[in-house]
Each structure stands twice: as structure tokens, then as C-alpha cells.
Amino acid sequence: MRILLTGRDGQVGWELARLLAASHEVVATGRTSLDLADLDAIRRAVRDAKPGAIVNAAAYTAVDKAESEPAIAMRVNGEAPGVLAEEAKRLGALLLHYSTDYVFDGEKASAYVESDSPNPLNVYGRTKWEGERRIQASGARHLILRTSWVYGPRGRNFLLSILQAARTRPELRVVDDQRGAPTTSAALARATAGLLSRPGAEGLFHACAAGETTWFGFAQAIVQGAGLATPVVPISSDEYRGAARRPRNSLLDCGKLRATFGVALEDWREGLAEVMTQVST
């Protein structure tokens, strides 16, 4: 199958470009070759590639910066997925798209299921929810995977930021009242490849690592895994001065994905151990 992949230089896109090429013809685009802020360029790219599936691994992910750039965030996260969906429908292709735990407000006590009503707290979450809505309204065959706290051995992410800070600062102060499941880009790519091989795999599903922790717990595990002695100090969300509000509970229930397709991502600790072998400590 020919697959048009966006975001090949991102964390998940980089993993997908390698993984999918083993069994598919992949037309992989990065920001320099396909800017999702250019809606006409999206249409041209899809029509030139004529794919059987589109995997949209590109997004505007600067959560705090989005608060001051809502228009460009909406163009990339909200409008562009809608255009991809329109083009997918025209071709009869499947659109696989990634969304986020940040579509929820974090007020629920337990893990969120797919039928829970989104209520995003920040611009990033609102734009990602708009992307979901436009895809679902398009009538295209689609598979939307909501995931959380994605990181890997390359790019810009929490793990790499913590490692850098732990080497240069006397201590780290990290939020301890936001819960979630750190999910590796490799695990998400493997799950994606498996789903693309299943005829009729469509709908909205949660796909993230098993288990849970806080940003503080994640940071502690990273520092310890790297063999560093930098103290990690827990702080509250109120003490963290970020432009965007973040949900206190980012846990996603992935039972539907497991029950429907038998797909389950590994525990977040296993994913972290895998990534730590690939980064310079």
C-alpha cells in the first residue's frame, strides 16, 4: 500500500518512516516539503501521491506558545486535518491521525474513555479537538488515536529536557499533581503499523502506555535511569508558571483498543528503559 506520511522529522514520524517502509511504499514529507499551514499544498501533495492511506504525524505541539499563536495552531491542528480528511474521502483512502489527552479538562477522577466529552483547557487542546471534529464530520474513513506525553530519544521532549537540566542545574523542580502515562514514539509507531495492517480498522481510540505517574515521578525515573544524582523536587501546578493550563488528570483508558484489536502498549517503565538505552547519559 502507498502511504503518505506527514511529519517525518518529528518523533513519531521518524519512527514511522523507518517502520512502515519495510512493508509499504511510503511517501514521507517533512515541514520543508509540506507545511501543514499551507492548505493548498496539502491538497497538491495528496493528489500527487494518490495514497491508499494517509498518516498524519505532523502537529503544532508547542503547548505554551500556542496561547500566543492560536491562529497558526488552529491552521495546523484543526484545519489541516480537515483538508487531509476531505482529500482522503475523495480518494477512498484511510486517514490515520493522532490526537491528545489535552482534549479533556482533567477533572474526572478515573481514566478517560473515548465517549467522555472533551473540554480542553488550552489553545493546543482546543485545536486538536477541532481536528478530530473536522475529520469525523468529513465522512472519510479515519482512525484517530488519542495518546499522551509522547517522548523519544530524539527531537524536543520532556525526557531530553530533563536530562539536559539534570546535567546543568543544582536541582529540578517538577510538577507532581498532574497524572498521565508517558508514551514512547516507538511504541506508538509499532501500534500504528499493526493497526494499518488490519482491514477495517477505523474509529476513535485511546492509545498510550500502560500504568501511570506524574511529571515528577517521570522526571525522577529519568534522572535515576541516567545514573545522575541531581535532586528532583516536587511542586504544584500553581508553582509552575506556564502560559497554558494543563489537565490534572491525563489518564486515558485504552481498553477499547485492546478489546477491539488486541493492541496494547507496554508499561511506561518498560518504554523508558528502552529509550534510555538510546540516549547519551
DRENDO-1510 file (C-alpha; in Angstrom, 1 decimal, always signed):
<recs>
REC; n; res; u; v; w
REC; 1; MET; +0.0; +0.0; +0.0 .
REC; 2; ARG; +1.2; +3.5; -0.7 .
REC; 3; ILE; +1.2; +5.7; +2.4 .
REC; 4; LEU; +1.5; +9.5; +2.5 .
REC; 5; LEU; +3.2; +10.3; +5.8 .
REC; 6; THR; +3.4; +13.8; +7.2 .
REC; 7; GLY; +5.8; +14.9; +9.9 .
REC; 8; ARG; +8.6; +12.5; +9.0 .
REC; 9; ASP; +11.1; +14.6; +11.0 .
REC; 10; GLY; +9.0; +14.5; +14.2 .
REC; 11; GLN; +9.3; +12.0; +17.0 .
REC; 12; VAL; +6.6; +9.6; +15.8 .
REC; 13; GLY; +7.1; +10.4; +12.1 .
REC; 14; TRP; +10.7; +9.4; +12.2 .
REC; 15; GLU; +9.9; +6.1; +13.8 .
REC; 16; LEU; +7.0; +5.5; +11.3 .
REC; 17; ALA; +9.1; +6.4; +8.2 .
REC; 18; ARG; +11.5; +3.5; +9.1 .
REC; 19; LEU; +8.9; +1.1; +10.3 .
REC; 20; LEU; +6.3; +1.4; +7.5 .
REC; 21; ALA; +8.9; +1.3; +4.7 .
REC; 22; ALA; +9.5; -2.4; +5.5 .
REC; 23; SER; +6.1; -3.4; +4.1 .
REC; 24; HIS; +4.6; -0.3; +2.3 .
REC; 25; GLU; +5.6; +2.3; -0.2 .
REC; 26; VAL; +6.0; +5.4; +1.9 .
REC; 27; VAL; +5.9; +9.0; +0.6 .
REC; 28; ALA; +7.3; +10.8; +3.6 .
REC; 29; THR; +7.1; +14.5; +3.9 .
REC; 30; GLY; +8.6; +16.9; +6.4 .
REC; 31; ARG; +7.9; +20.6; +7.1 .
REC; 32; THR; +10.3; +21.7; +4.4 .
REC; 33; SER; +8.4; +19.7; +1.8 .
REC; 34; LEU; +4.9; +20.0; +3.2 .
REC; 35; ASP; +3.9; +22.8; +5.6 .
REC; 36; LEU; +0.5; +21.9; +7.1 .
REC; 37; ALA; -0.2; +25.6; +7.5 .
REC; 38; ASP; -0.5; +25.7; +3.6 .
REC; 39; LEU; -3.8; +24.1; +2.9 .
REC; 40; ASP; -3.4; +24.2; -0.9 .
REC; 41; ALA; +0.0; +22.5; -0.6 .
REC; 42; ILE; -1.7; +19.7; +1.4 .
REC; 43; ARG; -4.2; +19.2; -1.4 .
REC; 44; ARG; -1.5; +19.1; -4.0 .
REC; 45; ALA; +0.6; +16.6; -2.0 .
REC; 46; VAL; -2.3; +14.2; -1.6 .
REC; 47; ARG; -3.3; +14.4; -5.2 .
REC; 48; ASP; +0.2; +13.9; -6.4 .
REC; 49; ALA; +0.8; +10.9; -4.1 .
REC; 50; LYS; -2.5; +9.2; -4.6 .
REC; 51; PRO; -2.1; +7.2; -1.4 .
REC; 52; GLY; -4.2; +4.3; -0.1 .
REC; 53; ALA; -3.7; +5.7; +3.4 .
REC; 54; ILE; -2.6; +9.0; +4.9 .
REC; 55; VAL; -0.8; +9.0; +8.3 .
REC; 56; ASN; -0.7; +12.5; +9.8 .
REC; 57; ALA; +2.1; +12.6; +12.3 .
REC; 58; ALA; +2.6; +16.4; +12.0 .
REC; 59; ALA; +1.2; +18.8; +14.5 .
REC; 60; TYR; +1.7; +22.1; +16.3 .
REC; 61; THR; +2.9; +20.8; +19.7 .
REC; 62; ALA; +4.3; +23.9; +21.5 .
REC; 63; VAL; +1.6; +23.9; +24.2 .
REC; 64; ASP; +2.6; +27.2; +25.9 .
REC; 65; LYS; +3.5; +29.0; +22.6 .
REC; 66; ALA; +0.1; +28.2; +21.2 .
REC; 67; GLU; -1.5; +30.5; +23.7 .
REC; 68; SER; +0.1; +33.5; +21.8 .
REC; 69; GLU; -0.2; +31.8; +18.3 .
REC; 70; PRO; -3.8; +30.5; +18.2 .
REC; 71; ALA; -4.3; +31.1; +14.5 .
REC; 72; ILE; -1.3; +29.1; +13.3 .
REC; 73; ALA; -2.0; +26.4; +15.9 .
REC; 74; MET; -5.6; +26.1; +14.6 .
REC; 75; ARG; -4.5; +26.1; +11.0 .
REC; 76; VAL; -2.1; +23.1; +11.6 .
REC; 77; ASN; -4.0; +21.2; +14.2 .
REC; 78; GLY; -7.6; +22.0; +13.3 .
REC; 79; GLU; -7.9; +23.0; +9.6 .
REC; 80; ALA; -5.2; +20.9; +8.1 .
REC; 81; PRO; -6.6; +17.5; +9.4 .
REC; 82; GLY; -9.9; +18.5; +7.9 .
REC; 83; VAL; -8.3; +19.1; +4.5 .
REC; 84; LEU; -6.5; +15.8; +4.7 .
REC; 85; ALA; -9.8; +14.1; +5.5 .
REC; 86; GLU; -11.5; +15.7; +2.5 .
REC; 87; GLU; -8.7; +14.5; +0.2 .
REC; 88; ALA; -8.8; +11.1; +1.8 .
REC; 89; LYS; -12.5; +10.8; +1.2 .
REC; 90; ARG; -12.1; +11.9; -2.4 .
REC; 91; LEU; -9.6; +9.0; -2.9 .
REC; 92; GLY; -11.3; +6.5; -0.7 .
REC; 93; ALA; -8.2; +6.4; +1.4 .
REC; 94; LEU; -7.9; +5.9; +5.2 .
REC; 95; LEU; -6.7; +8.8; +7.3 .
REC; 96; LEU; -4.8; +7.9; +10.5 .
REC; 97; HIS; -4.5; +10.9; +12.8 .
REC; 98; TYR; -3.0; +11.5; +16.3 .
REC; 99; SER; -4.8; +13.5; +18.9 .
REC; 100; THR; -4.2; +14.1; +22.6 .
REC; 101; ASP; -5.2; +13.7; +26.2 .
REC; 102; TYR; -5.3; +17.5; +26.3 .
REC; 103; VAL; -8.8; +17.5; +24.8 .
REC; 104; PHE; -10.0; +16.8; +28.3 .
REC; 105; ASP; -10.1; +19.1; +31.3 .
REC; 106; GLY; -8.6; +16.6; +33.8 .
REC; 107; GLU; -11.5; +16.9; +36.3 .
REC; 108; LYS; -12.5; +13.3; +36.0 .
REC; 109; ALA; -11.3; +11.1; +38.9 .
REC; 110; SER; -10.6; +8.0; +36.7 .
REC; 111; ALA; -9.1; +7.4; +33.3 .
REC; 112; TYR; -11.0; +9.0; +30.3 .
REC; 113; VAL; -12.8; +6.8; +27.8 .
REC; 114; GLU; -13.5; +7.6; +24.2 .
REC; 115; SER; -17.1; +8.6; +24.9 .
REC; 116; ASP; -16.2; +11.2; +27.5 .
REC; 117; SER; -17.0; +14.7; +26.4 .
REC; 118; PRO; -13.9; +16.8; +25.6 .
REC; 119; ASN; -13.5; +20.1; +27.4 .
REC; 120; PRO; -9.9; +21.4; +26.7 .
REC; 121; LEU; -8.3; +23.9; +29.0 .
REC; 122; ASN; -5.9; +25.5; +26.5 .
REC; 123; VAL; -5.4; +26.5; +22.9 .
REC; 124; TYR; -3.5; +23.4; +22.0 .
REC; 125; GLY; -6.2; +21.1; +23.3 .
REC; 126; ARG; -8.9; +23.1; +21.5 .
REC; 127; THR; -7.1; +23.0; +18.2 .
REC; 128; LYS; -6.6; +19.2; +18.5 .
REC; 129; TRP; -10.2; +18.7; +19.3 .
REC; 130; GLU; -11.2; +20.8; +16.3 .
REC; 131; GLY; -9.0; +18.5; +14.1 .
REC; 132; GLU; -10.9; +15.5; +15.5 .
REC; 133; ARG; -14.3; +17.1; +14.8 .
REC; 134; ARG; -13.4; +18.0; +11.2 .
REC; 135; ILE; -12.1; +14.5; +10.4 .
REC; 136; GLN; -15.2; +12.9; +11.9 .
REC; 137; ALA; -17.5; +15.3; +10.0 .
REC; 138; SER; -15.8; +14.7; +6.7 .
REC; 139; GLY; -17.2; +11.3; +6.0 .
REC; 140; ALA; -13.7; +9.9; +5.3 .
REC; 141; ARG; -12.5; +6.6; +6.6 .
REC; 142; HIS; -10.5; +7.5; +9.6 .
REC; 143; LEU; -8.6; +6.2; +12.6 .
REC; 144; ILE; -8.0; +8.7; +15.3 .
REC; 145; LEU; -5.6; +7.7; +18.1 .
REC; 146; ARG; -5.5; +9.9; +21.2 .
REC; 147; THR; -2.2; +9.5; +23.0 .
REC; 148; SER; -0.4; +11.2; +25.9 .
REC; 149; TRP; +3.0; +12.5; +27.0 .
REC; 150; VAL; +4.9; +11.4; +23.9 .
REC; 151; TYR; +8.7; +11.3; +24.0 .
REC; 152; GLY; +11.7; +9.5; +22.5 .
REC; 153; PRO; +15.4; +9.6; +22.0 .
REC; 154; ARG; +15.4; +12.5; +19.5 .
REC; 155; GLY; +13.6; +15.8; +18.9 .
REC; 156; ARG; +12.3; +18.0; +21.6 .
REC; 157; ASN; +10.5; +16.4; +24.5 .
REC; 158; PHE; +10.3; +16.1; +28.3 .
REC; 159; LEU; +12.9; +13.3; +28.7 .
REC; 160; LEU; +15.6; +15.2; +26.7 .
REC; 161; SER; +14.8; +18.4; +28.6 .
REC; 162; ILE; +15.1; +16.7; +31.9 .
REC; 163; LEU; +18.4; +15.1; +31.0 .
REC; 164; GLN; +19.9; +18.4; +29.9 .
REC; 165; ALA; +18.6; +20.2; +33.0 .
REC; 166; ALA; +19.9; +17.5; +35.3 .
REC; 167; ARG; +23.4; +17.9; +34.0 .
REC; 168; THR; +23.4; +21.7; +34.3 .
REC; 169; ARG; +21.3; +22.6; +37.3 .
REC; 170; PRO; +21.7; +22.0; +41.0 .
REC; 171; GLU; +18.1; +20.7; +41.4 .
REC; 172; LEU; +15.0; +20.2; +39.3 .
REC; 173; ARG; +11.5; +21.4; +40.3 .
REC; 174; VAL; +8.8; +19.3; +38.6 .
REC; 175; VAL; +5.0; +19.3; +38.8 .
REC; 176; ASP; +3.7; +16.4; +40.9 .
REC; 177; ASP; -0.1; +16.9; +40.7 .
REC; 178; GLN; -0.6; +16.1; +37.0 .
REC; 179; ARG; -1.1; +12.4; +36.2 .
REC; 180; GLY; -0.5; +10.7; +32.9 .
REC; 181; ALA; +1.2; +7.8; +31.0 .
REC; 182; PRO; +4.4; +8.7; +29.3 .
REC; 183; THR; +4.3; +7.0; +25.9 .
REC; 184; THR; +7.3; +6.4; +23.6 .
REC; 185; SER; +7.3; +7.4; +20.0 .
REC; 186; ALA; +8.5; +3.9; +19.1 .
REC; 187; ALA; +5.6; +2.2; +20.9 .
REC; 188; LEU; +3.1; +4.4; +19.2 .
REC; 189; ALA; +4.6; +3.8; +15.8 .
REC; 190; ARG; +4.6; +0.0; +16.4 .
REC; 191; ALA; +0.9; +0.2; +17.4 .
REC; 192; THR; +0.2; +2.3; +14.3 .
REC; 193; ALA; +1.9; -0.2; +12.0 .
REC; 194; GLY; -0.1; -3.0; +13.5 .
REC; 195; LEU; -3.4; -1.2; +13.0 .
REC; 196; LEU; -2.7; -0.2; +9.4 .
REC; 197; SER; -2.3; -3.9; +8.6 .
REC; 198; ARG; -5.8; -4.6; +9.9 .
REC; 199; PRO; -8.6; -4.2; +7.2 .
REC; 200; GLY; -11.4; -2.1; +8.5 .
REC; 201; ALA; -9.5; -0.6; +11.5 .
REC; 202; GLU; -11.4; +2.7; +11.9 .
REC; 203; GLY; -12.8; +4.9; +14.6 .
REC; 204; LEU; -11.6; +6.8; +17.7 .
REC; 205; PHE; -9.3; +5.0; +20.2 .
REC; 206; HIS; -7.1; +5.8; +23.1 .
REC; 207; ALA; -3.5; +4.6; +22.6 .
REC; 208; CYS; -0.9; +5.2; +25.3 .
REC; 209; ALA; +1.4; +3.4; +27.6 .
REC; 210; ALA; +0.1; +1.3; +30.5 .
REC; 211; GLY; +0.4; +2.4; +34.0 .
REC; 212; GLU; +0.6; +6.0; +35.4 .
REC; 213; THR; +2.9; +8.5; +37.0 .
REC; 214; THR; +3.2; +12.3; +37.5 .
REC; 215; TRP; +5.7; +14.6; +35.7 .
REC; 216; PHE; +7.7; +14.5; +39.0 .
REC; 217; GLY; +7.7; +10.7; +39.0 .
REC; 218; PHE; +8.6; +10.6; +35.4 .
REC; 219; ALA; +11.5; +13.0; +35.9 .
REC; 220; GLN; +12.7; +11.0; +38.9 .
REC; 221; ALA; +12.8; +7.9; +36.9 .
REC; 222; ILE; +14.7; +9.6; +34.1 .
REC; 223; VAL; +17.3; +11.0; +36.4 .
REC; 224; GLN; +17.8; +7.7; +38.2 .
REC; 225; GLY; +17.9; +5.8; +34.9 .
REC; 226; ALA; +20.7; +8.1; +33.7 .
REC; 227; GLY; +22.7; +7.4; +36.9 .
REC; 228; LEU; +22.5; +11.1; +37.9 .
REC; 229; ALA; +22.3; +12.4; +41.4 .
REC; 230; THR; +20.5; +15.7; +40.7 .
REC; 231; PRO; +17.7; +16.2; +43.3 .
REC; 232; VAL; +14.2; +16.3; +41.9 .
REC; 233; VAL; +11.8; +18.4; +44.0 .
REC; 234; PRO; +8.0; +18.1; +43.6 .
REC; 235; ILE; +6.0; +21.2; +43.1 .
REC; 236; SER; +2.3; +22.0; +42.4 .
REC; 237; SER; +0.8; +23.2; +39.2 .
REC; 238; ASP; +0.3; +26.6; +40.7 .
REC; 239; GLU; +4.0; +26.9; +41.2 .
REC; 240; TYR; +4.7; +26.1; +37.6 .
REC; 241; ARG; +4.5; +29.3; +35.5 .
REC; 242; GLY; +3.3; +28.1; +32.1 .
REC; 243; ALA; +1.2; +30.1; +29.7 .
REC; 244; ALA; -1.2; +27.2; +29.2 .
REC; 245; ARG; -3.3; +25.5; +31.8 .
REC; 246; ARG; -2.9; +21.7; +31.8 .
REC; 247; PRO; -5.2; +19.0; +33.0 .
REC; 248; ARG; -4.5; +17.4; +36.4 .
REC; 249; ASN; -5.7; +14.0; +35.1 .
REC; 250; SER; -4.4; +13.0; +31.6 .
REC; 251; LEU; -5.0; +9.3; +32.1 .
REC; 252; LEU; -6.6; +7.6; +29.0 .
REC; 253; ASP; -8.4; +4.2; +29.3 .
REC; 254; CYS; -7.1; +2.1; +26.4 .
REC; 255; GLY; -9.4; -0.9; +27.0 .
REC; 256; LYS; -11.3; -0.3; +23.8 .
REC; 257; LEU; -8.2; -0.5; +21.6 .
REC; 258; ARG; -7.2; -3.8; +23.4 .
REC; 259; ALA; -10.7; -5.3; +23.2 .
REC; 260; THR; -11.2; -4.4; +19.6 .
REC; 261; PHE; -7.8; -5.1; +18.0 .
REC; 262; GLY; -5.8; -6.9; +20.7 .
REC; 263; VAL; -3.4; -3.9; +20.7 .
REC; 264; ALA; -1.9; -2.8; +24.0 .
REC; 265; LEU; +1.1; -0.6; +24.5 .
REC; 266; GLU; +3.8; -1.6; +27.1 .
REC; 267; ASP; +4.0; -0.2; +30.6 .
REC; 268; TRP; +5.6; +3.3; +30.7 .
REC; 269; ARG; +8.5; +2.0; +32.7 .
REC; 270; GLU; +9.4; -0.5; +30.0 .
REC; 271; GLY; +9.2; +2.2; +27.4 .
REC; 272; LEU; +11.5; +4.4; +29.4 .
REC; 273; ALA; +14.1; +1.6; +29.8 .
REC; 274; GLU; +14.1; +1.1; +26.1 .
REC; 275; VAL; +14.6; +4.8; +25.3 .
REC; 276; MET; +17.3; +5.2; +28.0 .
REC; 277; THR; +19.5; +2.7; +26.1 .
REC; 278; GLN; +19.3; +5.0; +23.1 .
REC; 279; VAL; +20.2; +8.4; +24.7 .
REC; 280; SER; +23.6; +9.6; +25.8 .
REC; 281; THR; +23.7; +9.8; +29.6 .
</recs>
